[in-house]
Amino acid sequence: MHFRQWLLLCMLFVYAPLTPALDKPDCALIEKWATAGDAQETTQISPGLQLSVLAEDERMVPLFGKSIYSWDRDDFRDFNTTVNVCAKAASKRRDRATRDTLQLAMRSVRKAQRPLGDLIRAREAGNTAVTALLEEPASPETIVMLERAEEALQGKEVRPQLRGTPQALQQHIHGLIRSLRYLATTDIESLGARLAERRLALVAAQEEAEAAATAELEAARRELESLANDVQGLAVLDRMSKLPALETARPEQARAFLDSVAQKRRSIEDAQRQAREEESSRIASAMVERINAFEVKQPADLGKLWNLGKEMGEELRGSGARSGAQMMNAAFWKRFNAAATAMLQPFEKQLEAIPVSQEALKPLRRAVPELTGIERDMPVMRPYHQAVRARGEQIAGELRRIACKKTLDAAGVSGSEAEQALWGAGAATTLGEFLCTIATRGSEVHEYDDAGLLSDTHTLKLTTNAEGFHTLKLHEGEVQPGEKMLIGFEVADANQKRALSVSDWESYVAVNLRGDKAAAGGSDSAECDRLANKPRGELSLVESQRLMGCVLSTIPAMIQNR
């Protein structure tokens, strides 16, 4: 044996509680005890324990000094030794009857050793379970569990009713059920009495709490009935829905009270909603009158009307009154659409007043918001944008005509000469149209000589992006059956002359009508930006023509996009 184990045993021996040993009566008293009753006659102590009548307390305690219910293993050993000594003594004196009686009594008592151990353990388990149940906090659930425990002690089947209850409580009652087989009737009665006492005390306390809760909820209900339909009333309802009495009242009573609170809340909210709707309708009616009375005398008043409607709509939406907002919204759009339709013609007159100039085209794209105050694009304003586009195209066309006339005048091309038919890039055009178009694409027309009396050759001096400075000669030719028109036949620069076939001429026209990107006036062209920022008085004729190309190619598209 290890030293630690030996030391532990010594400590257990020293500190083990001392219990008195059995008394050891003489054999005469033992024989008297054994013959006083039938050793085989038993008393049913518990379902698992039948005890010989010889072991009853009134017989055992006077003789051995202790109740058999408190015996341990040593006590049973001492009992067996004492009775066995007396049996042997009877045998020596050849008193077989006494010997047999003593041995039968010894066996009858010894047979109770194991069941008595079970009884003791069952008492401990039952007491532990009942104590745990008694320590559960006061609640309706605890009352129910105590009642289930009492029923279990009475032998009733309660396990199906335990489903859904906390696991710890189930374990206590299951332990109680397991100990029933070995518990004595007195034990069962004692445990049941403890449970009943606690249950009845909890029931009384619960009934008292329910009575107090009933009184408090009844007072709250009277207050509820007289509650005003306002914000303060809602605050009181919030307080009522959290009353402590709801925790102690009967569940159905608490539910009924909370239903009353919810019903009153709906009543207050409905009343407030109705009041808001009425106020919203009143405000909306006043707004509709203001909208209908608002005078729109000029296009700029459209923006003022729009802003007024926007402010009114935000005010109504903020109040949460939907019907009033809908009424005002319908009246506003009816008034605004009518005003927009009425102001279209005055707006068109304002556009007509915009002068024909390059400076007027750029701000034209902001004409709708500038003249009406309406930034938003909407169907009713689309005719305004269409009018801007039409005016832009009109101004651009007039500017093109003016620029074209300047180009032709500078080159010495008369009106009749400009009307001469010219074969272009696979289609017929006029000399004037060709010259004006290539001028907007970056070319410069220097001089034109018409055919004289003695010659049918027309001469043009040009500077183009593709050819540079050169002289172009044209004559009338039959380019299609029965159709004669001007067509180029020779190009000459400072070094050489080059004859042009019909296909060469068509290519020449196509290249120069296309021009380059800068001359074409792409909106992202640095050249266009440079010309646009240069003072108009400092622009040369060629620069003016190129700037016109920029304007003509960008402004109509810009207006179309609006």
Summary of the structure (lengths in Angstrom):
residues: 562
radius of gyration: 60.4
end to end distance: 106.5
largest distance: 188.7
contacts: 1661
relative contact order: 0.04
helix: 68%
strand: 10%
